[in-house]
Amino acid sequence: MSEMTVTPWEVKGEIDYNRLIEEFGLNLINEKLEAKLKKYLGDNLFLRRKIFFVHRDLDFILNEFEKGNKFYLYTGRGPSGHTHIGHLIPWIFTKQLQDAFKTKLIFQLTDDEKFLFSDKLSIEEVENFTKENILDIIAVGFDPENTEIYTDLVNSKTLYKQAVRVAKKITFSTTKAVFGFNNSTNVGKIFFTSMQAVPAFIESVKQNKNIPCLIPHAIDQDAHFRIARDILPKLGYYKPASIQCQFIPGLTGSGKMSASDPNSTVYTTDSEKDIEKKIKKAFTGGRETIEEQKKLGGNPDICPIFKYYFFLFEKDDKKLEDRFKACKTGKLMCGECKLQLIPRIQKFIKEHQKKREKAKEIFNEFIVKD
């Protein structure tokens, strides 16, 4: 088993979520909290299957909402490449939250981060990916009247003033302890988490009153918001709450899907041929031969193909369970399972691409002007 690494910039190895929960100090979403969410979200696939499975202060957010104290949502994207299916999972859930609670969303594009942490990307390349990623964000279907998209490089007039307030409260020793930085780390990396903290209280600044913030995100980003939760009360604001999800695994079978590894992921810009080729070549939990598979069965627990069904492409729990059993008992071959998945992904991506084209017409409605 390969060693696990989970940071905001790198995820690799076999992911042990129980270990992450303990190390990060996260809380599982229990039955009581899930039932409370269900009042607003209905029977939600991401909650039912424990894809969104841990939180910080989600109970506080819901209690405040029931008192009439509305919260706002904040999520983001580091534009290091084209958007892939793994990015869409938390965005789709964020849209469901926005629709259910009729609340505002702040979406941050951390273009500065991707330039500072990359040895390969120029600022111009990052800016191009930012524009491309925004089309995917809009295509998810967020409410244009209730969604604001910030990019750090463009919106520095608004963001930087608040970021320096955060930065003044963060020591180098804290960033070393949380992120593993050292004396050779460039100062931009050390400062960056201050920028990522700003959307967690920017609405409180703008409205001149304390407004709760809920951040839906993948579990690898938790480190930034642990720092934000320590600092924001010192500035007079609520600690940001969060609801966090698992990673959809890469098609190569290790770590999470990565925008920088085209072999591990299905991009929203992929053609039908690209999708077919990638799925056919993907790692599976199958045996070396068909004979062994029929005799011993496969292992859907480690199979990214099965995880695609689990995360997004099989909504029916009974059918998903039947697929799991068929794999385990050797009744379903990996090639057949892949061939059944390919048209589902192709259809999903084709529909997304149509919405992506339409997003060009309303692009400016979402962008914050400094």
KOLKOL-814277 format. One line per 5 residues: for each residue x, y, z of N, C-alpha, C, O. Coordinates in steps of 0.05 Angstrom, whole numbers, plus 5000, padded with zeros to 4 digits. Each point is the difference from the previous one (the first is absolute). Layout:
# residues N
X Y Z X Y Z X Y Z X Y Z; ...
# end
This chain:
# residues 370
5017 4976 5000 4983 5024 5000 5018 5025 5000 5018 5003 5017; 4977 5015 4964 5016 5025 4998 4994 5019 5023 4977 5001 5009; 5043 5014 4999 4997 5018 5023 4981 5023 4992 5001 5010 4978; 4981 4997 5041 4980 5021 4995 5012 5028 5004 5014 5005 5020; 4981 5012 4961 5007 5029 5003 4975 5015 4993 4988 4997 4979
5003 5021 5040 4977 5017 4995 5006 5028 5009 5001 5006 5024; 5004 5011 4957 5004 5029 5005 4982 5015 4981 4988 4988 4982; 5009 5039 5021 4984 5015 4981 5011 4999 4971 4986 5007 4982; 5039 4984 5015 5012 5001 4974 5008 4972 4989 5007 4998 4977; 4991 4982 5040 5008 4973 4990 4984 4979 5016 4999 5001 5024
4989 4981 4961 4986 4977 5012 5010 4975 4985 4997 4998 4976; 5015 4983 5039 5009 4976 4987 5000 4977 5020 4998 5004 5024; 5003 4971 4965 5000 4977 5018 4972 4990 5006 4980 5011 4989; 5018 4969 5028 4975 4989 5008 4988 5018 5022 5013 5003 5021; 4963 5007 4975 4989 5020 5018 4986 4986 5024 4982 4984 4996
5027 5022 5028 4989 4990 5024 4983 5022 5013 5011 5017 5014; 4963 4983 4981 4983 5022 5009 4998 5001 5031 4998 5021 5012; 5002 4955 5000 4999 5000 5029 5024 5013 5013 4998 5015 5020; 5025 4981 4968 5024 5013 5009 4999 5031 4996 5008 5015 5018; 4981 4993 4960 4998 5029 4994 4981 5013 5020 5005 5022 5010
4972 4964 4996 4981 5011 5019 5014 5005 5027 4995 5020 5013; 5021 4960 4995 5014 5002 5026 5021 5022 5000 5002 5016 5018; 5014 4984 4960 5022 5020 4999 4990 5028 4997 5011 5019 5012; 4968 4985 4972 4989 5027 4995 4981 5009 5022 4994 5024 5003; 4996 4957 5013 4981 5007 5021 4972 5006 4990 4987 5019 5008
5004 4966 4972 4974 5004 4987 4978 4984 5014 5006 4982 5015; 4969 5026 4980 4977 4986 5011 4985 4986 4978 4994 5012 4979; 4998 4963 5026 4983 4986 4981 4972 5012 5000 4991 5009 5020; 4996 4991 4957 4972 5008 4998 4984 4977 5010 4997 4979 4987; 4991 5025 5037 4985 4978 5013 4971 5000 4989 4992 5017 4984
4993 4963 5025 4973 4997 4990 4982 5024 5007 4983 5008 4983; 5021 5004 5040 4984 5023 5008 5005 5024 4982 4981 5013 4991; 5044 4991 5002 5007 5023 4983 4992 4995 4971 4990 5018 4987; 5013 4957 5004 4991 4993 4973 4969 5003 4998 4991 5010 4979; 4995 4983 5042 4970 5003 4999 4993 5030 4999 4980 5007 4986
5035 5009 5027 4995 5029 5000 5005 5011 4972 4984 5017 4990; 5038 4975 4997 5005 5008 4973 4979 4990 4980 4993 5014 4981; 4997 4962 5024 4980 4988 4983 4975 5017 4998 4986 4999 4980; 5007 5015 5042 4977 5018 5000 5001 5020 4977 4979 5008 4989; 5045 5000 5004 5004 5021 4980 5008 4988 4973 4992 5009 4979
5025 4970 5022 5012 4989 4975 4984 4976 4989 5005 4992 4977; 4977 4997 5039 4987 4976 4992 5019 4976 5001 5020 5001 5014; 4973 4978 4972 5016 4976 4999 5024 5005 4982 4998 4997 4976; 5025 5010 5036 5023 5010 4984 5021 4977 4997 5009 4989 5019; 4998 5006 4956 5019 4978 4994 5026 5004 5014 5012 4981 5010
4999 5044 4990 5026 5005 5011 5001 4995 5030 5021 4992 5011; 4957 5013 5003 4998 4995 5028 4994 4971 5006 5011 4988 5018; 4971 5001 4966 4991 4972 5004 5024 4981 4997 5002 4980 5015; 5015 5026 4966 5023 4982 4996 5025 5009 5015 5022 4989 4995; 4975 5031 5022 5022 5009 5017 5023 5011 4983 5024 4998 5007
4970 5013 4970 5020 5014 4983 5008 5026 5014 5024 5006 5003; 4956 5009 5005 5005 5022 5020 4995 4987 5027 4977 4992 5006; 5044 5007 5010 4998 4982 5023 5010 5012 5026 4995 4989 5022; 5020 5033 4977 5011 5013 5024 4994 5030 5000 4994 5011 4979; 5009 5001 5044 4994 5029 5002 5014 5013 5023 5013 4988 5017
4985 5038 4982 5007 5017 5023 4977 5020 5004 4994 5016 4982; 4994 4983 5041 4979 5019 5008 4976 5002 4981 4987 5020 4998; 5007 4958 4988 4976 4999 4983 4975 5002 5017 4981 5012 4992; 5020 4978 5032 4977 5002 5018 4995 5029 5008 4977 5008 5002; 5044 5007 5002 4998 5029 5006 4986 5015 4977 4982 5016 5004
5027 4978 4971 4988 5012 4977 4970 4995 4998 4985 5019 4995; 5007 4956 5008 4972 4993 4998 4983 5011 5023 4978 5009 4996; 5034 4992 5028 4985 5012 5022 4996 5030 4996 4978 5010 5005; 5043 5003 4985 4997 5029 4994 4979 5005 4978 4985 5019 5002; 5016 4964 4978 4981 5003 4978 4971 4998 5010 4982 5015 4992
5014 4966 5026 4973 4995 5011 4991 5023 5018 4976 5004 5006; 5043 5012 5004 4994 5024 5016 4995 5024 4982 4992 5021 5009; 5012 4975 4964 4996 5022 4982 5026 5015 4992 4999 5020 4987; 5024 4969 5022 5026 5012 4994 5012 4985 4976 5013 4980 5004; 4982 5031 4972 5009 4986 4976 5030 5000 4998 5014 5018 5009
4997 4960 4979 5028 4998 4994 5005 5004 4970 4981 5000 4984; 5044 5003 5009 5007 4999 4972 5020 4978 4995 5013 4990 5018; 4990 5002 4957 5017 4978 4991 5026 5011 4988 5000 5022 4988; 5022 4964 5016 5025 5007 4988 5014 4975 4991 5003 4981 5016; 5005 5017 4959 5017 4979 4990 5019 5011 4980 5000 5024 4994
5017 4959 4994 5020 5011 4982 5012 4979 4982 4993 4977 5000; 5027 5033 4985 5014 4983 4980 5027 5013 4995 5003 5024 4996; 5018 4958 5005 5027 5009 4993 5004 4993 4970 5003 4976 4994; 4998 5044 4988 5000 4994 4971 5027 4991 4989 5014 5016 4988; 4993 4959 5017 5026 4989 4991 4997 4985 4974 5020 4992 4988
4956 5005 5002 4995 4986 4975 4970 5000 4994 4985 5015 5013; 5007 4969 4968 4971 4998 4994 4985 4987 5022 5010 4984 5015; 4964 5023 4987 4983 4988 5020 4995 4971 4994 4997 4992 4976; 5002 4991 5045 4993 4972 4996 4976 4992 5017 4990 5016 5016; 5001 4960 4980 4976 4990 5014 5003 5002 5031 4980 5006 5014
5044 4989 4996 5004 5002 5028 4995 5027 5012 4990 5003 5022; 5016 5018 4962 4994 5027 5009 4969 5005 5001 4991 5015 5017; 4995 4973 4965 4971 5005 4998 4984 4990 5024 4979 5010 5006; 5031 4969 5007 4986 4987 5022 4993 5021 5022 4976 5003 5006; 5044 5011 5006 4993 5020 5020 4984 5024 4989 4985 5012 5015
5019 4994 4960 4985 5023 4988 4971 4993 4997 4983 5016 5005; 5011 4959 4986 4972 4992 4998 4987 5000 5027 4977 5009 5002; 5037 4982 5018 4988 5000 5027 4997 5029 5010 4980 5006 5014; 5038 5011 4980 4998 5028 5008 4976 5013 4987 4985 5015 5012; 5010 4978 4962 4976 5010 4987 4974 4990 5014 4981 5015 5004
5020 4960 5004 4977 4989 5015 4995 5015 5026 4977 5005 5007; 5044 5002 5007 4998 5016 5024 4989 5028 4994 4983 5010 5014; 5028 5002 4965 4991 5027 4993 4970 5000 4994 4985 5017 5008; 5006 4963 4977 4972 4998 4992 4982 4995 5024 4978 5011 5003; 5032 4971 5015 4983 4992 5023 4997 5022 5021 4979 5004 5011
5043 5010 4993 5000 5021 5021 4996 5028 4989 4999 5020 5016; 5000 4983 4957 4996 5026 4988 5021 5020 5010 4993 5022 5010; 5032 4970 4987 5021 5016 5012 5021 5008 4980 5002 4989 4978; 5014 5031 5030 5021 5011 4983 5024 4981 4999 5006 4986 5020; 5007 5014 4957 5025 4985 4997 5023 5018 4992 4997 5016 4981
5025 4982 5033 5025 5013 4991 5018 4978 4989 5005 4980 5014; 5004 5023 4962 5018 4980 4987 5027 5014 4995 5001 5019 4985; 5020 4970 5027 5026 5011 4997 5018 4984 4981 5003 4976 5004; 5009 5037 4976 5019 4988 4983 5028 5008 5009 5007 5024 4998; 5008 4957 5013 5026 5007 5012 5022 4998 4979 5018 4983 5001
4981 5036 4980 5020 5000 4978 5028 5007 5011 5020 4990 4989; 4981 5026 5032 5026 5006 5012 5013 4975 5011 5024 4996 4997; 4960 4988 5016 5010 4975 5012 5013 4982 4979 5022 4990 5004; 4965 5006 4974 5009 4981 4980 5026 5010 4987 5016 4984 4991; 4988 5043 5007 5025 5010 4990 5022 4996 5021 5022 4992 4993
4972 5014 5032 5020 4999 5021 5009 4971 5006 5024 4996 5007; 4959 4985 4989 5006 4972 5008 5009 4983 4976 5006 4977 5003; 4994 5035 4973 5008 4984 4977 5027 5009 4989 5006 5024 4999; 5010 4956 4993 5026 5006 4988 4997 5002 4969 5019 5006 4986; 4957 4988 5004 4996 4999 4971 4982 5021 4989 5004 5009 4978
4975 4999 5037 4979 5018 4989 5008 5029 5002 5009 5010 5021; 4988 5004 4957 5004 5029 5000 4974 5013 5009 4979 4988 5001; 5023 5038 5006 4976 5015 5008 4979 4999 4978 4976 4997 5004; 5034 5007 4971 4982 5000 4977 4985 4974 4997 4976 5000 4993; 5038 4978 5011 4987 4974 4997 4979 4996 5022 4979 4989 4995
5028 5019 5030 4981 4998 5022 4975 5017 4994 4978 4991 5005; 5026 5033 4984 4978 5018 4994 4982 4987 4979 4975 5003 5001; 5036 4983 4980 4984 4987 4979 4984 4977 5012 4976 4997 4994; 5037 4987 5023 4985 4979 5014 4978 5011 5017 4978 4988 5003; 5026 5035 5009 4980 5013 5017 4975 5006 4984 4978 4993 5008
5025 5018 4968 4977 5007 4983 4986 4974 4992 4975 4999 4999; 5040 4981 4994 4988 4974 4991 4985 4987 5024 4978 4990 4996; 5034 5011 5028 4987 4988 5023 4974 5014 5007 4981 4988 5009; 5019 5039 4988 4976 5015 5006 4976 4991 4983 4978 5000 5009; 5028 4994 4966 4978 4990 4983 4988 4974 5011 4976 4996 4999
5041 4987 5012 4990 4975 5013 4984 5006 5025 4980 4987 5005; 5029 5032 5010 4986 5008 5025 4972 5010 4993 4980 4991 5012; 5018 5027 4968 4974 5010 4992 4982 4978 4989 4976 5000 5005; 5036 4981 4980 4985 4978 4988 4987 4982 5020 4980 4987 4994; 5030 5013 5031 4987 4984 5021 4972 5010 5006 4983 4985 5009
5012 5041 4986 4973 5010 5003 4995 5018 5024 4978 5003 5009; 5044 5008 5002 4996 5018 5023 4983 5024 4993 4999 5009 4977; 4987 5001 5043 4982 5023 4996 5017 5026 4995 5015 5008 5018; 4983 5004 4958 5016 5023 4994 4994 5024 5018 5018 5017 5004; 4958 4985 5007 4993 5022 5017 5010 4996 5029 4999 5018 5016
5010 4958 4989 5008 4993 5028 5028 4988 5001 5007 4986 5019; 5009 5018 4960 5027 4989 4998 5020 5021 4992 4995 5015 4981; 5027 4986 5033 5021 5019 4993 5026 4984 4997 5008 4985 5018; 5006 5019 4959 5025 4987 4995 5023 5020 5003 5001 5020 4986; 5018 4973 5032 5024 5016 5004 5024 4985 4988 5002 4976 5003
5016 5039 4985 5026 4989 4994 5021 5016 5015 4999 5025 4999; 5019 4962 5014 5019 5014 5018 5016 5022 4985 5004 5021 5011; 5006 4973 4965 5017 5019 4986 4984 5024 4991 5010 5022 5000; 4965 4973 4991 4984 5022 4990 4987 5016 5022 4998 5025 4999; 4993 4962 5023 4985 5013 5021 5018 5006 5025 4990 5000 5022
5035 5006 4973 5018 5005 5022 4992 5026 5015 5006 5002 5024; 4981 5016 4963 4992 5025 5014 4981 4994 5023 5003 5011 5022; 4979 4970 4974 4981 4992 5021 5013 4980 5019 4997 5003 5024; 5017 4978 4965 5010 4977 5017 5025 5007 5016 5002 4991 5023; 5017 5023 4965 5026 5004 5014 4997 5015 5026 5014 4994 5019
4970 5026 4981 4996 5016 5025 4992 4983 5023 5010 5003 5023; 4972 4978 4972 4991 4981 5021 5021 4979 5006 5003 4991 5023; 5012 5000 4956 5020 4979 5003 5022 5009 5019 5011 4984 5015; 4997 5042 4983 5022 5009 5018 4991 5000 5029 5017 4997 5018; 4957 5007 4987 4990 4998 5027 5003 4972 5011 5008 4996 5023
4987 4984 4960 5004 4972 5007 5030 4994 5004 5008 4988 5020; 5008 5021 4960 5028 4994 5000 5014 5010 5025 5019 4988 5010; 4972 5035 5000 5013 5011 5024 4997 4982 5025 5015 5003 5019; 4965 4979 4980 4995 4982 5023 5012 4973 4996 4999 4983 5018; 5014 5012 4959 5011 4973 4994 5031 5002 5002 5012 5017 4988
5000 4965 5027 5029 4999 5002 5012 4980 4980 4986 4981 4991; 5039 5022 5003 5014 4981 4982 5000 4973 5013 4998 4980 4986; 5005 5018 5040 5000 4974 5014 4974 4985 4996 5000 4976 4998; 4978 5039 5001 4974 4987 4995 4999 4988 4972 4991 4977 4997; 5017 5038 4983 4999 4989 4973 5020 4977 4997 4994 4981 4985
5028 5020 5029 5018 4977 4999 4987 4975 5012 5003 4978 4989; 4984 5026 5034 4988 4977 5014 4977 4989 4984 4996 4975 4998; 4987 5042 4989 4976 4991 4986 5006 4990 4972 4990 4979 4992; 5027 5035 4994 5005 4993 4972 5027 4987 4994 5005 4991 4978; 5013 5008 5042 5026 4988 4995 5019 5019 4986 5020 4990 4988
4975 5036 5012 5018 5019 4988 5027 5001 5014 5002 4992 5023; 5019 5017 4963 5027 5002 5012 5013 5026 4990 4987 5016 4987; 5038 4988 5020 5014 5025 4994 5004 5005 4970 5006 5022 4992; 4991 4957 4992 5002 5003 4971 4974 5005 4986 4999 5004 4975; 4979 4996 5040 4973 5005 4989 4997 5029 4991 5007 5018 5016
4983 4987 4960 4998 5028 4992 4978 5015 5016 4981 4987 5010; 5023 5039 4994 4983 5014 5019 4971 5002 4990 4982 5005 5016; 5014 4992 4958 4973 5000 4989 4984 4977 5010 4976 5003 5007; 5036 4973 4994 4987 4976 5011 4992 5005 5029 4978 4993 5009; 5041 5018 5006 4995 5004 5029 4977 5019 5005 4985 4997 5019
5012 5023 4963 4979 5020 5003 4973 4990 4990 4979 5009 5010; 5021 4972 4971 4976 4994 4985 4976 4993 5017 4978 5009 4993; 5025 4976 5028 4976 4991 5015 4984 5024 5011 4976 4998 5005; 5037 5025 4998 4986 5024 5008 4980 5009 4979 4978 5010 5006; 5028 4986 4968 4982 5006 4979 4976 4981 4999 4977 5008 4995
5029 4966 5010 4978 4981 4999 4981 5003 5023 4977 4991 4999; 5031 5022 5023 4983 5005 5023 4980 5022 4995 4979 5000 5013; 5027 5018 4969 4984 5025 4997 4970 4995 4993 4983 5011 5013; 5011 4971 4968 4972 4996 4993 4983 4989 5024 4976 5002 5000; 5038 4987 5020 4986 4989 5023 4989 5022 5019 4984 4994 5018
5024 5031 4977 4988 5022 5016 4995 5025 4984 4992 5021 5011; 5011 4978 4962 4997 5024 4983 4971 5011 5001 4996 5024 4999; 4984 4958 5003 4973 5009 5002 4994 5014 5026 4985 5020 5001; 5028 4972 5020 4997 5014 5026 5012 5028 4998 4989 5019 5012; 5033 4983 4974 5013 5027 4996 4981 5017 4983 4995 5023 5008
4995 4967 4970 4984 5015 4982 4973 5009 5012 4991 5023 4995; 4997 4960 5022 4974 5006 5012 5003 5012 5028 4980 5008 5013; 5045 4994 4996 5006 5012 5026 4985 4986 5023 4990 5013 5019; 5007 4961 4979 4989 4984 5022 5009 4971 4996 5007 4992 4978; 4993 4993 5044 5011 4973 4999 4980 4981 4986 4977 4998 5008
5032 4989 4971 4984 4982 4984 5014 4972 5000 5023 4999 4992; 4963 4980 5016 5013 4974 4999 5007 4991 4971 4986 5008 4981; 5035 4977 5017 5010 4991 4974 5003 4969 5000 5012 4990 5019; 4978 4997 4961 5003 4971 4997 5016 4994 4975 4994 5011 4978; 5027 4973 5025 5018 4994 4978 4998 4971 4992 5011 4983 5014
4976 5011 4964 5002 4972 4989 5026 4996 4985 5006 5016 4983; 5009 4964 5024 5026 4995 4987 5009 4972 5004 4991 4985 5017; 5029 5007 4966 5013 4974 5004 5019 5001 5024 5010 5022 5007; 4994 4956 5005 5013 4998 5026 5029 5010 5000 5011 5008 5020; 5002 4993 4956 5028 5008 4998 5004 5030 5006 5022 5009 5007
4956 5007 4991 5002 5029 5005 4997 5008 5029 5000 5023 5006; 4996 4957 5011 4993 5006 5028 5021 5017 5014 4994 5016 5017; 5032 4980 4976 5021 5014 5014 4997 5030 4998 5005 5014 5020; 4988 4996 4957 4996 5029 4998 4979 5011 5019 5003 5021 5013; 4975 4963 4990 4978 5010 5015 5003 4995 5030 4987 5012 5017
5031 4969 4990 5008 4998 5029 5013 5025 5009 4995 5010 5022; 5023 5001 4961 5013 5025 5007 4979 5023 5001 5000 5016 5018; 4982 4985 4962 4980 5021 4999 4983 4999 5025 4992 5021 5011; 5001 4955 4999 4984 4997 5023 5014 5010 5026 4987 5010 5019; 5039 4989 4981 5016 5010 5022 5001 5031 4999 4999 5013 5021
5003 4998 4955 5005 5028 4997 4975 5018 5000 5000 5021 5013; 4979 4970 4974 4977 5018 4995 4987 5009 5026 4992 5024 5002; 5006 4960 5019 4989 5010 5025 5017 5023 5012 4989 5017 5014; 5037 4983 4981 5017 5021 5009 4994 5026 4986 5007 5022 5009; 4981 4976 4967 4992 5024 4985 4971 5007 5004 4990 5020 4989
4996 4964 5028 4973 5007 5007 4979 4985 4983 4976 5008 5000; 5032 4971 4985 4981 4986 4983 4996 4971 5009 5016 4989 5015; 4961 4999 4975 4995 4972 5006 5022 4982 4988 5012 5007 4980; 4993 4971 5033 5016 4979 4987 4984 4990 4976 4976 4994 5002; 5038 5002 4975 4985 4988 4977 4994 4971 5006 5017 4985 5010
4959 5007 4983 4992 4972 5002 5006 4986 4973 5005 5014 4980; 4996 4960 5021 5005 4985 4975 4985 4974 4999 4993 4988 5020; 5003 5003 4955 4990 4973 4995 5018 4989 4978 5003 5012 4979; 5009 4964 5026 5023 4991 4984 4995 4973 4987 4986 4983 5012; 5025 5013 4965 4995 4976 4985 5025 4983 4995 5022 5010 5003
4973 4966 4989 5020 4981 4991 5010 5008 4973 4988 5017 4986; 5035 4971 5006 5010 5004 4973 4989 4979 4981 4997 4976 5008; 4997 5031 4968 4995 4980 4979 5027 4991 4991 5017 5017 4992; 4989 4957 5008 5027 4991 4994 5008 5004 4971 4983 5002 4982; 5043 5000 5013 5010 5002 4973 4996 4974 4985 4999 4978 5012
5000 5023 4961 4996 4976 4984 5024 4982 5000 4999 4977 4992; 5024 5033 5018 5024 4983 5002 5000 4984 5026 5017 4982 5003; 4963 5023 5015 4997 4984 5023 5014 5008 5025 5000 4985 5020; 5011 5040 4980 5014 5009 5024 4994 5029 5005 5000 5016 4982; 4996 4991 5044 4995 5028 5006 4974 5010 4989 4982 4985 4994
5016 5042 5003 4976 5012 4989 5004 5006 4971 5023 5000 4990; 4955 5006 4996 5002 5009 4973 5015 5027 4999 4995 5018 5016; 5024 4984 4965 5017 5024 4999 4998 5014 4974 5002 4988 4979; 4994 5039 5022 4998 5016 4976 5026 5000 4984 5000 5005 4976; 5022 4990 5037 5026 5001 4987 5009 4973 4988 5021 4999 4987
4962 4981 5017 5006 4973 4989 4977 4992 4982 4980 4989 5010; 5023 5015 4964 4978 4993 4982 4992 4971 4999 4977 4994 4993; 5041 4988 5015 4993 4972 5001 4983 4992 5023 4987 4979 5000; 5012 5038 5021 4985 4993 5024 4972 5011 5000 4984 4995 5019; 5008 5020 4961 4976 5016 5003 4984 5003 4973 5011 4997 4979
4963 5008 5024 4983 5008 4978 4995 5030 5002 4987 5008 5019; 5022 5007 4962 4996 5029 5000 4973 5007 4988 4988 4985 4985; 5002 5038 5023 4975 5010 4988 5003 5007 4971 4980 5004 4986; 5044 4999 5005 5006 5007 4972 5006 4976 4983 5005 5003 4976; 4994 4973 5035 5007 4976 4985 4979 4993 4979 4976 5005 5004
5033 4984 4974 4982 4990 4979 4989 4972 5008 5010 4988 5019; 4971 5003 4966 4989 4973 5005 5022 4979 4996 5000 4980 5015; 5017 5024 4965 5022 4981 4996 5020 5001 5023 5010 4979 5009; 4996 5045 5001 5018 5002 5023 4989 4984 5024 5015 4985 5013; 4959 5019 4992 4988 4986 5023 5001 4970 4997 5007 4986 5018
4986 5005 4958 5000 4971 4995 5028 4988 5004 5004 4980 5012; 5016 5034 4977 5028 4991 5003 5009 4999 5028 5013 4980 5009; 4981 5041 5007 5009 5001 5028 4987 4979 5017 5013 4987 5017; 4961 5009 4979 4986 4980 5016 5009 4972 4993 5003 4983 5018; 5001 5011 4957 5009 4974 4992 5028 4993 5011 5006 4977 5006
5011 5044 4997 5027 4996 5010 5002 5001 5031 5021 4994 5011; 4957 5013 5002 5001 5005 5029 5007 4975 5016 4993 4977 4992; 5020 5027 5031 5004 4979 5020 4974 4990 5010 4980 5015 5002; 5019 4960 5006 4975 4989 5012 5008 4982 5024 5023 4996 5005; 4956 4995 5008 5004 4980 5022 4998 4972 4990 4994 4982 5016
5010 5014 4958 4997 4973 4988 5024 4982 5003 5022 5009 5008; 4975 4966 4985 5022 4981 5000 5015 5001 4974 4993 5014 4981; 5029 4971 5018 5018 5001 4976 4987 4986 4976 5006 5008 4977; 4977 4972 5028 4987 4987 4978 4970 4998 5005 4991 5002 5022; 4994 4994 4956 4971 4996 5002 4993 4976 5017 4981 5000 5015
5035 4978 4981 4995 4976 5015 5003 5005 5030 4983 4990 5016; 5038 5024 4992 5003 5007 5029 4978 5017 5010 4990 4997 5022; 5001 5022 4961 4979 5018 5008 4974 4984 5005 4986 5005 5020; 5008 4977 4962 4975 4984 5004 5002 4982 5025 4980 4995 5013; 5044 4995 4993 5004 4982 5022 5002 5015 5027 4987 4992 5019
5028 5030 4981 5006 5014 5025 4985 5026 5004 4998 5010 5022; 4991 5001 4956 4986 5025 5002 5020 5024 5000 5024 4996 5003; 4965 5028 4993 5016 5024 5000 4999 5014 5027 4987 4990 5019; 5026 5033 4982 5001 5016 5025 4990 5029 4994 5016 5017 4994; 4958 4987 5007 4989 5027 4994 5009 5021 5020 4999 5024 4994
5010 4968 5030 5008 5019 5020 5024 5017 4992 5004 5022 5009; 5013 4967 4973 5024 5014 4992 4998 5009 4971 5019 5010 4988; 4957 4987 5000 4997 5005 4971 4989 5028 4994 4978 5006 5008; 5037 5010 4978 4990 5027 4993 4976 4999 4981 4983 5019 5001; 5014 4960 4983 4977 4998 4983 4975 4997 5017 4980 5014 4995
5021 4969 5025 4977 4997 5018 4995 5026 5015 4977 5007 5004; 5044 5007 5004 4997 5026 5014 4986 5021 4983 4985 5016 5011; 5019 4983 4963 4986 5019 4983 4969 4995 5002 4985 5019 5002; 5008 4956 4997 4971 4993 5004 4991 5010 5028 4979 5013 5002; 5037 4982 5018 4993 5007 5027 4997 5030 5004 4981 5009 5013
5037 5007 4977 5000 5029 5004 4979 5014 4984 4988 5019 5010; 5007 4972 4965 4983 5017 4983 4983 4985 4980 4979 5009 4992; 5030 4968 4999 4988 4988 4975 4982 4977 5004 4993 4986 4981; 4999 5008 5044 4979 4981 5006 4984 5011 5024 5009 4997 5023; 4969 5015 4972 4984 5013 5022 4985 4979 5016 4994 5005 5023
4999 4972 4965 4984 4980 5013 5017 4982 5018 5018 4986 4991; 4977 5015 5035 5017 4985 5019 4998 4970 4996 5020 4986 5003; 4956 5004 4990 4996 4971 4996 5017 4991 4976 5013 4979 5001; 4986 5037 4977 5016 4993 4976 5030 5001 5006 5015 4984 4990; 4993 5035 5027 5028 5002 5007 5009 4976 5017 5021 4989 4996
4961 5003 5022 5006 4976 5016 5002 4975 4983 5017 4983 5005; 4965 5015 4976 5000 4977 4982 5026 4999 4984 5012 4979 4995; 4998 5044 4996 5025 5002 4985 5023 4992 5018 5018 4985 4991; 4982 5024 5034 5021 4993 5019 5001 4969 5004 5021 4988 4998; 4956 5000 5006 4999 4971 5004 5008 4984 4975 5014 4980 5002
4977 5030 4975 5007 4987 4975 5030 5000 4996 5012 4980 4990; 5001 5042 5017 5029 5002 4998 5014 4981 5020 5018 4985 4992; 4972 5015 5033 5013 4984 5021 4997 4970 4994 5017 4984 5008; 4962 5008 4980 4994 4972 4995 5010 4990 4972 4996 4977 4994; 5016 5041 4991 5011 4992 4974 4980 4998 4978 5006 4989 4979
4970 5022 5025 4979 5000 4979 5003 5023 4981 4990 4999 4977; 5024 5022 5031 5003 5024 4984 5030 5003 4994 5017 5002 5018; 4990 5000 4956 5028 5004 4992 5006 5030 4998 4982 5016 4995; 5043 4990 5010 5008 5029 5000 4995 5013 4973 4991 5023 4999; 5014 4963 4979 4996 5012 4974 4971 5007 4996 4993 5021 4989
4989 4962 5019 4971 5005 4998 4992 5024 5017 4984 5017 4992; 5027 4984 5033 4993 5022 5018 5010 5027 4988 4986 5020 5003; 5037 4980 4985 5011 5024 4987 4982 5008 4976 4994 5024 4997; 4998 4957 4987 4983 5006 4977 4973 5012 5008 4988 5015 4985; 5002 4977 5038 4974 5010 5009 5004 5029 5012 4981 5016 4999
5043 4989 5010 5005 5027 5012 5005 5021 4979 4992 5023 5003; 5022 4969 4975 5008 5020 4980 4977 5018 4990 5003 5024 5000; 4975 4965 4991 4979 5017 4989 4987 5018 5022 4991 5022 4994; 5010 4969 5031 4989 5017 5021 5018 5025 5004 4989 5022 5003; 5037 4974 4997 5018 5023 5002 4998 5018 4976 5000 5024 5002
5000 4964 4974 4998 5015 4975 4976 5018 5000 5001 5023 4992; 4976 4966 5016 4975 5016 5001 5002 5023 5020 4992 5022 4994; 5019 4972 5030 5003 5020 5020 5018 5023 4990 4993 5023 5004; 5030 4970 4985 5019 5020 4991 4989 5016 4976 5004 5024 4998; 4981 4963 4984 4988 5014 4977 4980 5020 5009 5000 5023 4990
4984 4970 5030 4980 5019 5011 5014 5023 5014 4992 5023 4998; 5029 4971 5017 5016 5021 5013 5012 5019 4980 5001 5024 5004; 5010 4965 4974 5013 5017 4980 4980 5019 4987 5007 5022 4992; 4968 4970 5004 4980 5018 4990 4995 5023 5019 4998 5023 4991; 5000 4971 5034 4996 5021 5021 5025 5018 5001 4998 5024 5006
5025 4964 4990 5025 5015 5000 5001 5021 4978 5010 5022 5004; 4980 4970 4972 4998 5019 4978 4982 5023 5007 5006 5023 4994; 4971 4971 5017 4980 5020 5008 5012 5019 5021 4992 5023 5003; 5026 4966 5014 5011 5016 5021 5016 5024 4990 5003 5020 5014; 5007 4978 4962 5015 5022 4988 4982 5025 4997 5010 5023 5001
4964 4973 4996 4982 5022 4996 4994 5015 5026 4993 5024 4999; 5010 4962 5024 4993 5013 5025 5025 5002 5019 4997 5005 5024; 5026 4991 4964 5025 5000 5015 5003 5024 5019 5006 4997 5024; 4989 5027 4965 5005 5024 5016 4980 5005 5022 5005 5016 5018; 4973 4970 4981 4980 5003 5022 5010 4988 5027 4990 5008 5021
5030 4975 4977 5010 4987 5024 5025 5013 5012 5007 4996 5023; 5007 5019 4961 5026 5010 5007 4999 5025 5017 4986 5019 4993; 5027 4981 5030 5001 5023 5018 5018 5021 4988 5023 4994 4991; 4968 5031 5009 5017 5022 4990 5010 5016 5024 4984 5008 5018; 5042 4995 4984 5012 5016 5022 4994 5029 4996 5008 5017 5016
# end
